[in-house]
Amino acid sequence: MIGWGVPGGVSSRDRRRSDRPGPAHGLDARAQPETGLIPCKVIQQGLLAPAAIGGGMLIAFGVAILLGLGGVAVTGWSIFALAQVSLAVAYRYHGGRKPLGDLALRELLVVFVAMGPGTTADATYVLTGDVPADGVLASLWVGLLVAAILHAINVRDVNLDRAAARTTLATLLGRRGAAVAYVVLVSGAHAAPPTPAAWDHRLWPALLALTMAPRAARLVRLVARGAAPSSLNVALRQTAGLHPRFGTLLTAGVVGGTILDRWE
């Protein structure tokens, strides 16, 4: 609840890439406009000071805490313990000597868990006082797409990460293996919904999310064959766009199924 989605301020990737000499240094848009690998960074371009980014992070944490206290007031102190874990994960993703964001498997160990089951389970508990199985299943589908967004970044930056001695799932698997992992994440999100719908007719409307499958298939082909930075940047942007579309259709289907079930 509190802090799962709080931004972590200056990322360890930004710090490491901007401070390390050699190939990983000066990777803003002005230094290497032809590569298209790294989006414009406000610190690297001097638009904002690190202190300003840190202040924005503290404000985001503060707003999250205030909003979360409302959930604690409704559900009791049991959710407060989970909130403390959430805050710790949000800070430790980029903060401390060994940030969680530097874990090679952070796509699965941190992002998938935090942005999938973590976010959905505690929000559902706050709203309903329960965590139904279908809600957990839906969170897995959405969590796979969130992990795919981060993985798309790492696929794009695999050579730069190697030059900076930064370990990611993409650097461990190599370009071909990383493409396969992307296929698994995106395809898994679209292959999973039919399974629970097969035994629960109330979930049939949730299959509306599968209308995003053709878009997902195009992204899979793009990542599988695209090595050019421009192609991988397109894949990254469209993967990020796929996530809210899929989630909106999934939500509309679940709500629609609930309404139809009550009319029966």
ChimeraX commands (.cxc) that place a marker at each C-alpha (Angstrom):
marker #1 position 0.00,0.00,0.00 radius 0.5
marker #1 position 2.29,2.77,1.23 radius 0.5
marker #1 position 5.37,3.09,-0.89 radius 0.5
marker #1 position 5.08,0.28,-3.43 radius 0.5
marker #1 position 5.01,2.75,-6.27 radius 0.5
marker #1 position 6.93,5.63,-4.73 radius 0.5
marker #1 position 9.73,6.80,-7.01 radius 0.5
marker #1 position 13.20,6.27,-5.67 radius 0.5
marker #1 position 14.75,9.58,-6.70 radius 0.5
marker #1 position 18.11,9.38,-8.43 radius 0.5
marker #1 position 18.49,5.87,-9.75 radius 0.5
marker #1 position 21.64,3.88,-9.20 radius 0.5
marker #1 position 21.79,3.42,-12.97 radius 0.5
marker #1 position 21.91,7.20,-13.50 radius 0.5
marker #1 position 24.57,7.67,-10.85 radius 0.5
marker #1 position 26.74,4.84,-12.06 radius 0.5
marker #1 position 26.52,5.70,-15.73 radius 0.5
marker #1 position 27.12,9.41,-15.26 radius 0.5
marker #1 position 30.01,8.99,-12.82 radius 0.5
marker #1 position 31.88,6.10,-14.38 radius 0.5
marker #1 position 34.53,7.11,-16.94 radius 0.5
marker #1 position 34.91,5.55,-20.36 radius 0.5
marker #1 position 32.06,4.15,-22.45 radius 0.5
marker #1 position 29.51,4.56,-19.67 radius 0.5
marker #1 position 30.23,8.26,-19.14 radius 0.5
marker #1 position 28.26,11.16,-20.58 radius 0.5
marker #1 position 25.37,9.18,-21.99 radius 0.5
marker #1 position 22.86,12.00,-22.10 radius 0.5
marker #1 position 21.14,12.98,-25.32 radius 0.5
marker #1 position 23.58,15.82,-26.03 radius 0.5
marker #1 position 26.70,13.65,-25.72 radius 0.5
marker #1 position 25.48,10.76,-27.89 radius 0.5
marker #1 position 22.44,11.92,-29.87 radius 0.5
marker #1 position 23.00,9.30,-32.56 radius 0.5
marker #1 position 22.58,6.29,-30.29 radius 0.5
marker #1 position 19.14,7.04,-28.90 radius 0.5
marker #1 position 19.92,4.63,-26.06 radius 0.5
marker #1 position 19.41,6.80,-23.02 radius 0.5
marker #1 position 16.46,9.15,-22.54 radius 0.5
marker #1 position 17.26,12.71,-21.50 radius 0.5
marker #1 position 18.24,12.87,-17.83 radius 0.5
marker #1 position 17.41,16.05,-15.97 radius 0.5
marker #1 position 20.44,15.80,-13.68 radius 0.5
marker #1 position 22.90,15.04,-16.47 radius 0.5
marker #1 position 21.59,18.01,-18.46 radius 0.5
marker #1 position 21.69,20.34,-15.47 radius 0.5
marker #1 position 17.94,20.92,-15.44 radius 0.5
marker #1 position 17.61,19.81,-11.81 radius 0.5
marker #1 position 20.12,19.43,-9.02 radius 0.5
marker #1 position 20.42,16.12,-7.11 radius 0.5
marker #1 position 19.10,17.91,-4.03 radius 0.5
marker #1 position 15.94,18.88,-5.93 radius 0.5
marker #1 position 15.41,15.28,-7.00 radius 0.5
marker #1 position 15.92,14.15,-3.41 radius 0.5
marker #1 position 13.40,16.72,-2.22 radius 0.5
marker #1 position 10.87,15.50,-4.75 radius 0.5
marker #1 position 11.43,11.96,-3.53 radius 0.5
marker #1 position 10.73,13.01,0.07 radius 0.5
marker #1 position 7.55,14.80,-1.00 radius 0.5
marker #1 position 6.39,11.68,-2.87 radius 0.5
marker #1 position 7.07,9.56,0.21 radius 0.5
marker #1 position 5.20,12.03,2.38 radius 0.5
marker #1 position 2.13,12.06,0.13 radius 0.5
marker #1 position 2.17,8.25,-0.01 radius 0.5
marker #1 position 2.35,8.03,3.78 radius 0.5
marker #1 position -0.56,10.44,4.27 radius 0.5
marker #1 position -2.71,8.56,1.78 radius 0.5
marker #1 position -1.71,5.24,3.28 radius 0.5
marker #1 position -2.67,6.32,6.78 radius 0.5
marker #1 position -6.24,6.51,5.53 radius 0.5
marker #1 position -6.05,2.84,4.61 radius 0.5
marker #1 position -4.57,2.02,8.00 radius 0.5
marker #1 position -7.43,3.87,9.70 radius 0.5
marker #1 position -9.96,1.78,7.77 radius 0.5
marker #1 position -8.35,-1.64,8.11 radius 0.5
marker #1 position -6.40,-1.45,11.35 radius 0.5
marker #1 position -2.74,-1.81,12.28 radius 0.5
marker #1 position -2.25,-5.14,10.52 radius 0.5
marker #1 position -1.86,-3.32,7.20 radius 0.5
marker #1 position 0.56,-0.89,8.84 radius 0.5
marker #1 position 3.22,-3.61,9.11 radius 0.5
marker #1 position 2.96,-4.27,5.39 radius 0.5
marker #1 position 3.19,-0.54,4.79 radius 0.5
marker #1 position 6.53,-0.41,6.59 radius 0.5
marker #1 position 7.87,-3.20,4.38 radius 0.5
marker #1 position 6.60,-1.32,1.34 radius 0.5
marker #1 position 8.37,1.86,2.37 radius 0.5
marker #1 position 11.59,-0.03,2.98 radius 0.5
marker #1 position 11.43,-1.67,-0.44 radius 0.5
marker #1 position 10.65,1.66,-2.13 radius 0.5
marker #1 position 13.66,3.32,-0.51 radius 0.5
marker #1 position 16.03,0.39,-0.87 radius 0.5
marker #1 position 15.28,0.02,-4.57 radius 0.5
marker #1 position 17.66,2.91,-5.26 radius 0.5
marker #1 position 19.01,3.81,-1.81 radius 0.5
marker #1 position 21.73,2.41,0.40 radius 0.5
marker #1 position 25.05,0.77,-0.41 radius 0.5
marker #1 position 23.50,-2.22,-2.19 radius 0.5
marker #1 position 20.22,-1.07,-3.76 radius 0.5
marker #1 position 17.64,-3.68,-4.68 radius 0.5
marker #1 position 17.62,-2.06,-8.11 radius 0.5
marker #1 position 21.09,-3.51,-8.68 radius 0.5
marker #1 position 19.92,-7.10,-8.28 radius 0.5
marker #1 position 20.31,-9.06,-11.49 radius 0.5
marker #1 position 16.84,-10.58,-11.13 radius 0.5
marker #1 position 15.10,-7.43,-9.90 radius 0.5
marker #1 position 12.54,-7.74,-12.72 radius 0.5
marker #1 position 11.15,-10.80,-10.92 radius 0.5
marker #1 position 12.32,-10.45,-7.32 radius 0.5
marker #1 position 11.34,-6.82,-6.83 radius 0.5
marker #1 position 9.33,-5.28,-9.66 radius 0.5
marker #1 position 7.05,-8.21,-10.45 radius 0.5
marker #1 position 6.28,-8.92,-6.79 radius 0.5
marker #1 position 5.92,-5.28,-5.74 radius 0.5
marker #1 position 3.96,-3.99,-8.72 radius 0.5
marker #1 position 1.91,-7.14,-9.22 radius 0.5
marker #1 position 0.75,-9.17,-6.20 radius 0.5
marker #1 position 2.06,-6.62,-3.68 radius 0.5
marker #1 position 0.12,-3.65,-5.00 radius 0.5
marker #1 position -3.05,-5.61,-5.77 radius 0.5
marker #1 position -3.22,-7.70,-2.61 radius 0.5
marker #1 position -2.89,-4.87,-0.12 radius 0.5
marker #1 position -5.18,-2.52,-2.10 radius 0.5
marker #1 position -7.82,-5.25,-2.38 radius 0.5
marker #1 position -7.57,-5.97,1.34 radius 0.5
marker #1 position -7.99,-2.30,2.21 radius 0.5
marker #1 position -11.06,-1.97,-0.02 radius 0.5
marker #1 position -12.79,-5.29,0.69 radius 0.5
marker #1 position -11.18,-6.82,3.76 radius 0.5
marker #1 position -10.30,-9.90,1.74 radius 0.5
marker #1 position -7.83,-11.07,-0.91 radius 0.5
marker #1 position -9.74,-13.33,-3.34 radius 0.5
marker #1 position -7.89,-15.81,-5.52 radius 0.5
marker #1 position -9.06,-14.20,-8.77 radius 0.5
marker #1 position -7.63,-10.89,-7.60 radius 0.5
marker #1 position -4.26,-12.50,-6.99 radius 0.5
marker #1 position -4.35,-14.11,-10.44 radius 0.5
marker #1 position -5.12,-10.79,-12.09 radius 0.5
marker #1 position -2.20,-9.21,-10.25 radius 0.5
marker #1 position 0.15,-11.81,-11.73 radius 0.5
marker #1 position -0.85,-10.87,-15.28 radius 0.5
marker #1 position -0.33,-7.17,-14.64 radius 0.5
marker #1 position 2.92,-7.82,-12.76 radius 0.5
marker #1 position 4.35,-9.66,-15.75 radius 0.5
marker #1 position 3.82,-6.61,-17.95 radius 0.5
marker #1 position 5.42,-4.28,-15.41 radius 0.5
marker #1 position 8.44,-6.57,-15.31 radius 0.5
marker #1 position 8.47,-6.56,-19.11 radius 0.5
marker #1 position 8.80,-2.76,-19.12 radius 0.5
marker #1 position 11.92,-2.85,-16.95 radius 0.5
marker #1 position 13.29,-5.78,-18.91 radius 0.5
marker #1 position 12.77,-3.86,-22.17 radius 0.5
marker #1 position 14.99,-1.11,-20.74 radius 0.5
marker #1 position 17.67,-3.65,-19.88 radius 0.5
marker #1 position 17.47,-5.29,-23.31 radius 0.5
marker #1 position 17.98,-1.90,-24.90 radius 0.5
marker #1 position 20.90,-1.04,-22.62 radius 0.5
marker #1 position 22.60,-4.44,-22.48 radius 0.5
marker #1 position 25.86,-3.28,-24.07 radius 0.5
marker #1 position 26.05,-0.15,-21.94 radius 0.5
marker #1 position 25.38,-2.15,-18.79 radius 0.5
marker #1 position 28.20,-4.53,-19.66 radius 0.5
marker #1 position 30.54,-1.60,-20.22 radius 0.5
marker #1 position 29.56,-0.22,-16.81 radius 0.5
marker #1 position 30.00,-3.67,-15.16 radius 0.5
marker #1 position 26.34,-3.65,-14.20 radius 0.5
marker #1 position 24.58,-6.98,-13.92 radius 0.5
marker #1 position 21.05,-7.34,-15.22 radius 0.5
marker #1 position 18.98,-10.25,-16.43 radius 0.5
marker #1 position 19.78,-9.14,-19.99 radius 0.5
marker #1 position 23.55,-9.14,-19.40 radius 0.5
marker #1 position 23.32,-12.59,-17.81 radius 0.5
marker #1 position 21.28,-14.10,-20.63 radius 0.5
marker #1 position 22.82,-12.26,-23.56 radius 0.5
marker #1 position 20.92,-10.50,-26.33 radius 0.5
marker #1 position 19.18,-13.61,-27.66 radius 0.5
marker #1 position 18.32,-14.99,-24.22 radius 0.5
marker #1 position 17.07,-11.59,-23.08 radius 0.5
marker #1 position 14.74,-11.47,-26.08 radius 0.5
marker #1 position 13.37,-14.88,-25.09 radius 0.5
marker #1 position 12.78,-13.64,-21.54 radius 0.5
marker #1 position 10.87,-10.65,-22.93 radius 0.5
marker #1 position 8.72,-13.00,-24.99 radius 0.5
marker #1 position 7.97,-15.06,-21.87 radius 0.5
marker #1 position 6.95,-12.01,-19.82 radius 0.5
marker #1 position 4.68,-10.45,-22.44 radius 0.5
marker #1 position 3.23,-13.73,-23.70 radius 0.5
marker #1 position 2.68,-14.97,-20.14 radius 0.5
marker #1 position 0.51,-11.98,-19.35 radius 0.5
marker #1 position -1.71,-12.75,-22.33 radius 0.5
marker #1 position -1.68,-16.53,-22.03 radius 0.5
marker #1 position -2.72,-16.64,-18.37 radius 0.5
marker #1 position -6.24,-15.07,-18.39 radius 0.5
marker #1 position -7.98,-17.93,-20.26 radius 0.5
marker #1 position -6.96,-20.40,-17.54 radius 0.5
marker #1 position -9.18,-19.15,-14.65 radius 0.5
marker #1 position -11.91,-18.11,-17.12 radius 0.5
marker #1 position -12.19,-21.74,-18.16 radius 0.5
marker #1 position -13.71,-22.71,-14.81 radius 0.5
marker #1 position -15.35,-19.45,-13.72 radius 0.5
marker #1 position -17.84,-17.95,-16.17 radius 0.5
marker #1 position -17.80,-14.70,-14.20 radius 0.5
marker #1 position -14.28,-14.08,-15.49 radius 0.5
marker #1 position -15.18,-14.47,-19.15 radius 0.5
marker #1 position -15.54,-10.69,-19.66 radius 0.5
marker #1 position -11.95,-10.32,-18.39 radius 0.5
marker #1 position -10.86,-11.94,-21.65 radius 0.5
marker #1 position -11.47,-8.50,-23.15 radius 0.5
marker #1 position -7.84,-7.81,-22.23 radius 0.5
marker #1 position -6.77,-10.36,-24.83 radius 0.5
marker #1 position -7.70,-7.89,-27.56 radius 0.5
marker #1 position -4.22,-6.48,-26.83 radius 0.5
marker #1 position -2.65,-9.75,-28.02 radius 0.5
marker #1 position -1.98,-8.53,-31.62 radius 0.5
marker #1 position -0.17,-5.48,-30.25 radius 0.5
marker #1 position 1.81,-7.72,-27.91 radius 0.5
marker #1 position 2.72,-10.03,-30.80 radius 0.5
marker #1 position 4.12,-7.07,-32.76 radius 0.5
marker #1 position 6.25,-6.07,-29.78 radius 0.5
marker #1 position 7.56,-9.60,-29.39 radius 0.5
marker #1 position 8.62,-9.68,-33.04 radius 0.5
marker #1 position 10.20,-6.23,-32.73 radius 0.5
marker #1 position 12.33,-7.20,-29.73 radius 0.5
marker #1 position 13.21,-10.59,-31.21 radius 0.5
marker #1 position 14.62,-9.15,-34.40 radius 0.5
marker #1 position 15.47,-5.55,-33.51 radius 0.5
marker #1 position 19.00,-4.76,-32.42 radius 0.5
marker #1 position 18.99,-1.11,-33.47 radius 0.5
marker #1 position 18.60,1.37,-30.57 radius 0.5
marker #1 position 15.76,3.13,-32.35 radius 0.5
marker #1 position 13.80,-0.14,-32.65 radius 0.5
marker #1 position 14.38,-1.03,-29.02 radius 0.5
marker #1 position 13.31,2.44,-27.91 radius 0.5
marker #1 position 10.07,1.98,-29.83 radius 0.5
marker #1 position 9.61,-1.42,-28.16 radius 0.5
marker #1 position 10.16,0.16,-24.75 radius 0.5
marker #1 position 7.64,2.94,-25.29 radius 0.5
marker #1 position 5.04,0.59,-26.69 radius 0.5
marker #1 position 5.56,-1.92,-23.88 radius 0.5
marker #1 position 4.92,0.88,-21.40 radius 0.5
marker #1 position 1.80,1.80,-23.37 radius 0.5
marker #1 position 0.61,-1.80,-23.48 radius 0.5
marker #1 position 0.49,-2.03,-19.68 radius 0.5
marker #1 position -2.26,0.59,-19.00 radius 0.5
marker #1 position -4.30,-0.57,-21.98 radius 0.5
marker #1 position -4.19,-4.18,-20.84 radius 0.5
marker #1 position -4.98,-3.17,-17.25 radius 0.5
marker #1 position -7.89,-0.95,-18.26 radius 0.5
marker #1 position -9.48,-3.66,-20.39 radius 0.5
marker #1 position -8.91,-6.26,-17.68 radius 0.5
marker #1 position -10.54,-4.01,-15.10 radius 0.5
marker #1 position -13.46,-3.23,-17.39 radius 0.5
marker #1 position -13.98,-6.92,-18.00 radius 0.5
marker #1 position -13.89,-7.81,-14.31 radius 0.5
marker #1 position -16.30,-5.00,-13.40 radius 0.5
marker #1 position -18.58,-5.92,-16.27 radius 0.5
marker #1 position -18.58,-9.56,-15.22 radius 0.5
marker #1 position -19.48,-8.61,-11.66 radius 0.5
marker #1 position -22.38,-6.47,-12.85 radius 0.5
marker #1 position -23.70,-9.21,-15.13 radius 0.5
marker #1 position -23.38,-11.77,-12.33 radius 0.5
marker #1 position -25.54,-9.65,-10.03 radius 0.5
marker #1 position -28.19,-9.29,-12.69 radius 0.5
marker #1 position -28.58,-13.04,-13.04 radius 0.5
marker link #1:1,2 radius 0.2
marker link #1:2,3 radius 0.2
marker link #1:3,4 radius 0.2
marker link #1:4,5 radius 0.2
marker link #1:5,6 radius 0.2
marker link #1:6,7 radius 0.2
marker link #1:7,8 radius 0.2
marker link #1:8,9 radius 0.2
marker link #1:9,10 radius 0.2
marker link #1:10,11 radius 0.2
marker link #1:11,12 radius 0.2
marker link #1:12,13 radius 0.2
marker link #1:13,14 radius 0.2
marker link #1:14,15 radius 0.2
marker link #1:15,16 radius 0.2
marker link #1:16,17 radius 0.2
marker link #1:17,18 radius 0.2
marker link #1:18,19 radius 0.2
marker link #1:19,20 radius 0.2
marker link #1:20,21 radius 0.2
marker link #1:21,22 radius 0.2
marker link #1:22,23 radius 0.2
marker link #1:23,24 radius 0.2
marker link #1:24,25 radius 0.2
marker link #1:25,26 radius 0.2
marker link #1:26,27 radius 0.2
marker link #1:27,28 radius 0.2
marker link #1:28,29 radius 0.2
marker link #1:29,30 radius 0.2
marker link #1:30,31 radius 0.2
marker link #1:31,32 radius 0.2
marker link #1:32,33 radius 0.2
marker link #1:33,34 radius 0.2
marker link #1:34,35 radius 0.2
marker link #1:35,36 radius 0.2
marker link #1:36,37 radius 0.2
marker link #1:37,38 radius 0.2
marker link #1:38,39 radius 0.2
marker link #1:39,40 radius 0.2
marker link #1:40,41 radius 0.2
marker link #1:41,42 radius 0.2
marker link #1:42,43 radius 0.2
marker link #1:43,44 radius 0.2
marker link #1:44,45 radius 0.2
marker link #1:45,46 radius 0.2
marker link #1:46,47 radius 0.2
marker link #1:47,48 radius 0.2
marker link #1:48,49 radius 0.2
marker link #1:49,50 radius 0.2
marker link #1:50,51 radius 0.2
marker link #1:51,52 radius 0.2
marker link #1:52,53 radius 0.2
marker link #1:53,54 radius 0.2
marker link #1:54,55 radius 0.2
marker link #1:55,56 radius 0.2
marker link #1:56,57 radius 0.2
marker link #1:57,58 radius 0.2
marker link #1:58,59 radius 0.2
marker link #1:59,60 radius 0.2
marker link #1:60,61 radius 0.2
marker link #1:61,62 radius 0.2
marker link #1:62,63 radius 0.2
marker link #1:63,64 radius 0.2
marker link #1:64,65 radius 0.2
marker link #1:65,66 radius 0.2
marker link #1:66,67 radius 0.2
marker link #1:67,68 radius 0.2
marker link #1:68,69 radius 0.2
marker link #1:69,70 radius 0.2
marker link #1:70,71 radius 0.2
marker link #1:71,72 radius 0.2
marker link #1:72,73 radius 0.2
marker link #1:73,74 radius 0.2
marker link #1:74,75 radius 0.2
marker link #1:75,76 radius 0.2
marker link #1:76,77 radius 0.2
marker link #1:77,78 radius 0.2
marker link #1:78,79 radius 0.2
marker link #1:79,80 radius 0.2
marker link #1:80,81 radius 0.2
marker link #1:81,82 radius 0.2
marker link #1:82,83 radius 0.2
marker link #1:83,84 radius 0.2
marker link #1:84,85 radius 0.2
marker link #1:85,86 radius 0.2
marker link #1:86,87 radius 0.2
marker link #1:87,88 radius 0.2
marker link #1:88,89 radius 0.2
marker link #1:89,90 radius 0.2
marker link #1:90,91 radius 0.2
marker link #1:91,92 radius 0.2
marker link #1:92,93 radius 0.2
marker link #1:93,94 radius 0.2
marker link #1:94,95 radius 0.2
marker link #1:95,96 radius 0.2
marker link #1:96,97 radius 0.2
marker link #1:97,98 radius 0.2
marker link #1:98,99 radius 0.2
marker link #1:99,100 radius 0.2
marker link #1:100,101 radius 0.2
marker link #1:101,102 radius 0.2
marker link #1:102,103 radius 0.2
marker link #1:103,104 radius 0.2
marker link #1:104,105 radius 0.2
marker link #1:105,106 radius 0.2
marker link #1:106,107 radius 0.2
marker link #1:107,108 radius 0.2
marker link #1:108,109 radius 0.2
marker link #1:109,110 radius 0.2
marker link #1:110,111 radius 0.2
marker link #1:111,112 radius 0.2
marker link #1:112,113 radius 0.2
marker link #1:113,114 radius 0.2
marker link #1:114,115 radius 0.2
marker link #1:115,116 radius 0.2
marker link #1:116,117 radius 0.2
marker link #1:117,118 radius 0.2
marker link #1:118,119 radius 0.2
marker link #1:119,120 radius 0.2
marker link #1:120,121 radius 0.2
marker link #1:121,122 radius 0.2
marker link #1:122,123 radius 0.2
marker link #1:123,124 radius 0.2
marker link #1:124,125 radius 0.2
marker link #1:125,126 radius 0.2
marker link #1:126,127 radius 0.2
marker link #1:127,128 radius 0.2
marker link #1:128,129 radius 0.2
marker link #1:129,130 radius 0.2
marker link #1:130,131 radius 0.2
marker link #1:131,132 radius 0.2
marker link #1:132,133 radius 0.2
marker link #1:133,134 radius 0.2
marker link #1:134,135 radius 0.2
marker link #1:135,136 radius 0.2
marker link #1:136,137 radius 0.2
marker link #1:137,138 radius 0.2
marker link #1:138,139 radius 0.2
marker link #1:139,140 radius 0.2
marker link #1:140,141 radius 0.2
marker link #1:141,142 radius 0.2
marker link #1:142,143 radius 0.2
marker link #1:143,144 radius 0.2
marker link #1:144,145 radius 0.2
marker link #1:145,146 radius 0.2
marker link #1:146,147 radius 0.2
marker link #1:147,148 radius 0.2
marker link #1:148,149 radius 0.2
marker link #1:149,150 radius 0.2
marker link #1:150,151 radius 0.2
marker link #1:151,152 radius 0.2
marker link #1:152,153 radius 0.2
marker link #1:153,154 radius 0.2
marker link #1:154,155 radius 0.2
marker link #1:155,156 radius 0.2
marker link #1:156,157 radius 0.2
marker link #1:157,158 radius 0.2
marker link #1:158,159 radius 0.2
marker link #1:159,160 radius 0.2
marker link #1:160,161 radius 0.2
marker link #1:161,162 radius 0.2
marker link #1:162,163 radius 0.2
marker link #1:163,164 radius 0.2
marker link #1:164,165 radius 0.2
marker link #1:165,166 radius 0.2
marker link #1:166,167 radius 0.2
marker link #1:167,168 radius 0.2
marker link #1:168,169 radius 0.2
marker link #1:169,170 radius 0.2
marker link #1:170,171 radius 0.2
marker link #1:171,172 radius 0.2
marker link #1:172,173 radius 0.2
marker link #1:173,174 radius 0.2
marker link #1:174,175 radius 0.2
marker link #1:175,176 radius 0.2
marker link #1:176,177 radius 0.2
marker link #1:177,178 radius 0.2
marker link #1:178,179 radius 0.2
marker link #1:179,180 radius 0.2
marker link #1:180,181 radius 0.2
marker link #1:181,182 radius 0.2
marker link #1:182,183 radius 0.2
marker link #1:183,184 radius 0.2
marker link #1:184,185 radius 0.2
marker link #1:185,186 radius 0.2
marker link #1:186,187 radius 0.2
marker link #1:187,188 radius 0.2
marker link #1:188,189 radius 0.2
marker link #1:189,190 radius 0.2
marker link #1:190,191 radius 0.2
marker link #1:191,192 radius 0.2
marker link #1:192,193 radius 0.2
marker link #1:193,194 radius 0.2
marker link #1:194,195 radius 0.2
marker link #1:195,196 radius 0.2
marker link #1:196,197 radius 0.2
marker link #1:197,198 radius 0.2
marker link #1:198,199 radius 0.2
marker link #1:199,200 radius 0.2
marker link #1:200,201 radius 0.2
marker link #1:201,202 radius 0.2
marker link #1:202,203 radius 0.2
marker link #1:203,204 radius 0.2
marker link #1:204,205 radius 0.2
marker link #1:205,206 radius 0.2
marker link #1:206,207 radius 0.2
marker link #1:207,208 radius 0.2
marker link #1:208,209 radius 0.2
marker link #1:209,210 radius 0.2
marker link #1:210,211 radius 0.2
marker link #1:211,212 radius 0.2
marker link #1:212,213 radius 0.2
marker link #1:213,214 radius 0.2
marker link #1:214,215 radius 0.2
marker link #1:215,216 radius 0.2
marker link #1:216,217 radius 0.2
marker link #1:217,218 radius 0.2
marker link #1:218,219 radius 0.2
marker link #1:219,220 radius 0.2
marker link #1:220,221 radius 0.2
marker link #1:221,222 radius 0.2
marker link #1:222,223 radius 0.2
marker link #1:223,224 radius 0.2
marker link #1:224,225 radius 0.2
marker link #1:225,226 radius 0.2
marker link #1:226,227 radius 0.2
marker link #1:227,228 radius 0.2
marker link #1:228,229 radius 0.2
marker link #1:229,230 radius 0.2
marker link #1:230,231 radius 0.2
marker link #1:231,232 radius 0.2
marker link #1:232,233 radius 0.2
marker link #1:233,234 radius 0.2
marker link #1:234,235 radius 0.2
marker link #1:235,236 radius 0.2
marker link #1:236,237 radius 0.2
marker link #1:237,238 radius 0.2
marker link #1:238,239 radius 0.2
marker link #1:239,240 radius 0.2
marker link #1:240,241 radius 0.2
marker link #1:241,242 radius 0.2
marker link #1:242,243 radius 0.2
marker link #1:243,244 radius 0.2
marker link #1:244,245 radius 0.2
marker link #1:245,246 radius 0.2
marker link #1:246,247 radius 0.2
marker link #1:247,248 radius 0.2
marker link #1:248,249 radius 0.2
marker link #1:249,250 radius 0.2
marker link #1:250,251 radius 0.2
marker link #1:251,252 radius 0.2
marker link #1:252,253 radius 0.2
marker link #1:253,254 radius 0.2
marker link #1:254,255 radius 0.2
marker link #1:255,256 radius 0.2
marker link #1:256,257 radius 0.2
marker link #1:257,258 radius 0.2
marker link #1:258,259 radius 0.2
marker link #1:259,260 radius 0.2
marker link #1:260,261 radius 0.2
marker link #1:261,262 radius 0.2
marker link #1:262,263 radius 0.2
marker link #1:263,264 radius 0.2
view
